[in-house]
């Protein structure tokens, strides 16, 4: 189905607060629920494990398996279901890390988790937090929206942190957020180790970075331009 929400042993791996998603799947949580509750409700408490690729060269069960050391299969620790075939250099970002990214952001009360879940059997997972910093940049001009962190362990996408106005609840809305133009985002290749602190700073959601951004935005909004300056812009 177009939503691609993972269903494991009869449970949809999706959690949310507020409005029920269009597909009607997942577990509703109360606003402010702790990360541990989100991990359980969104079905993201499992780990991604890896093993070298091995294969038989004959139908004889006694024949030893050959190994392809440069390629690894990633699989779920809970169900052992395969997730993807990647190179030995592939750096995994665990489902727990995606939710943990928001722990300190939510603790400051500037953010609150809105949705989280997994797609395509667990190969893709995301978390989305609402921004509560709504101090006006100018009259009627407020900073609002969401911050999303998404990643995959099947080689189909990088780890992406992004400001978005899309409430991500499924594969379709994840693609909409990906394609949203003009929004600040940070992408991290799976050949690099995911540095949570660096990503927050680059995205501008670290506490000091966010305050600095708001200060700059207010100063720019307060500066009046002469007509000649407007024409040049």
N, C-alpha and C positions, 0 to 999 in steps of 0.2 A: 504494500500500500504506500501511498505517497508520503505518509507521515514517517514511515521507517522506524517507528519507536520499537526498541527491543522488547520482546516478551520472553522472559526466562521462567520456566516452571509455573506459568500462569500469571506471573507478575509483570506489569508494564514498567520498564525502567525509566520512570519520569516522575518528577515531583514539582509542585508549583504552589504559589500563594495567589490569592485573589481570583480573578476570572478563570473559569474552567476553559482549557484549550479547546479549539474547534473540534478536535478529534475525540474529546471526552475521555482521554486516557490519563492514567497517572494518579498519584496520591496527593491530595490537598493537604498543605501544612499551614500552621499558623505563622503569621509574620514574626520574625525574630527567632525562629527555631534554630537551635545550635547546629553547627556543621555536622556533628555526629548523627543527628536526626536526618539531615539532608542526605548523608551518605547511605543510610539504610532505606529511606523512602524512595530515593532516585535509583536505587539498585547499583550504586557506584562504589560499594565497599570492597569489591574484589580487586585483585592485582593482575597485571599483565605479566606473564612469564614467557620465557623464550627457550628454544632448543635448536640445535643445529639440524639441518635437513639431512635425513638419512633415507635411503631407498634400496629396494631389493633389485637384484639383477636376474633373478630366476624365481620360478614358482616353488622351489625347494625351500622349505622353512628353515632348514639347517644351514643354508647359505648365509654368511654374514652380510649385514647391510653395509652399503658403501655410504660415505659421508660427503656432503657438500659444505665444507666449513665456512665458506664466504656468505652463505645464505642461512637465515634463521627464520623459523616459524614462530610467530607470536600467538599465544593462546591464553584463554581465561583460566585463572587458577581455580575458580569454583566449579565450572562445568567442563573444563578442558576443551571447549569449542575453539577451533582455529579462528584467528582474527586477521592475519595477514602474513605475507611472505616478504621479508625485508633483508637488507644487507647487514652484515655483522657490525657496521658502523652506526646503525640506526639507534638513536637515543629515545627511549620510551618516556613519555610523560604519563604518569599513572592517573587513573580517574580521581583518586583522592587528592592529588596535587591540584587538579582543576578546581575542586571545591575549596581546598585550603588557600588558594590564591586570594579568596575573598574574606578570610577570617579576620584579618586586621582591618580591612576596609569596612566591614560591617561593624566591627567593634567601635569605630569612630562615630557611628551613627550617620555617616554620610551616604552609606550604601545599605541595601538590604537585599538578600537573595530573593529572586523572583521565580526562576525556573532552573531546572537541571535535569540531565538525563543522558541516555545512550541511544545510539542509532545503529542499524544494520548489525545486530547481534552483539554490539559492544565495540565495534571497530572504530566508531566515532562517538565522542562525548563532549558535553558542553556544560557550562553554568553561566547564568545571566543574573546580574544584580542591578537593581534600580538605583539611580543617583538621587539622593535626597538633598543635595546641595542646590537649592533653588534661589539663592540670593540673586537679585536682579543685577545683570550687567548694566542695563539701562532700564528706563521705565517700560515695563511690559516685555522685557527681553530677559528670559530666565534660562539658566543652564539646567537642562533636564534630559532625561533619557535613560539609557542603560549602558553598562559595561559588560561585554561578553568575553569569555575565554573558551576557546574550542580547540580540539586537536583530534588526531586520528592515529591509529596504530596499524593501518594497512597501506600506508604510503600514499594515500589519496589527498592529504592536505597537511600543511604545516600547522604548527601551533600558532593560533591567531588571537591576539587580544585587541579588542576594538570597541570604540564608542559607537553606539547605534541607537536608532529610534525604534527598531523592530523588536517586538517581544518574541523571542525565539522559543518555540514549543515543539518543533518537529524538523524534519529534513527540509521541507519547503521554506519555512521561515528562516532556517539557518542559511540557506542559499540566498534569501532576500537580504539578510544582514551582510553576508559576504559581498554582495554586489552593490550595497549602498555606497554611493559616492560622496566624497567630501567629508568623510568621517576619519578622525585620527585612528590609526591602527599600528600595531607592531606585529611583525611576523618573525617566527623563530624556526629555522630549519631543524629537522630531526638529526642533522649531523652535528648540531651544537647542543650543549647541555642547557636546559631551560633554567634561566636565572630569573626567578620571580621578582626580586627587588629591582633589577635592571629594567625589566619589562614595565613595571609600575611607574618607574621614573620616566622612561621614554614615552609612555602613554600619557603621562601627566596626571595620574591618579594617586601617586604617593602624596602623603599629606602636604609636605612642603611644596611639591611641584604643583599641586592643585591650588593651593593658596596663592602661589606666585602667578599661576595662570589667571586666576580670578582678578588679582590685582592689576595685571597687564590689561586684561579685557576691560576693566572698569576705567582705567586711565585712557585707553583708546576711545571708549564710548563717550567719555567726558570731553574729549578734544573736539572743538568745532572747526570745521574746515571752511576756508574761503571758497567762493565759487571757482576761482582759478585752479585751486588745488583739486577740487572735485572734477573739473574738466580734465586735468592731467591724469587723475586716477582712472 
